[in-house]
């Protein structure tokens, strides 16, 4: 079973992140969603808020103003209206 998955975060201006990560927590329309490797496919709208990315056991936070998230078995793509690292 894989321990990481590919995460790509893109805003209208630029690519924010492209990396292998362990966990992603994102602000979905029905609350926060945690994504782990081998997650079921999903397409959802993101609410404005913080995305928490865990890589090598360390948390990184990215603020988004909304957008979309597509989850595939080993890849997550976030298309954010705007996004900035904290």
Protein Blocks (a to p, Z undefined) as FASTA:
>chain_A
ZZbdcdddddfkbcfbdcddfbdcdddfkbccdddehiacddddddeddddddeehiacd
dddebdcddddfkbccdddfbdcdZZ
